[in-house]
Amino acid sequence: MLRHVVHVLTEQLKAENREEPLTSILAESFFALNALNPYGGSTSYQAVLGRQPACLPPIEDGHLVGS
């Protein structure tokens, strides 16, 4: 999964004619995976920090609340 996210971000950067270091691309990829992929009803981000990132709505039972 990480490999796919890195490729998607790299292609998006190419489309926007931007360059970012690999460390930044990896950081964004890990954040996306940890904040958006629910396992057992919560994300890794929620398990470590006890909350959902402010930019995202709450997730319950693997689904967005209110959708």
Residue pairs with C-beta under 8 A, 6 or more apart in sequence:
1 33
1 37
2 29
2 30
2 33
5 29
5 32
5 33
6 25
6 26
6 29
9 25
9 28
9 29
10 25
13 19
13 20
13 25
31 45
33 44
34 43
34 44
34 45
34 48
35 43
35 44
35 45
35 52
35 53
35 56
36 43
36 56
37 43
37 44
38 59
38 62
41 59
41 60
41 61
41 62
42 59
43 52
43 59
45 52
45 53
46 52
46 59
52 58
52 59
57 64
57 65
57 66
58 64
58 65
59 65
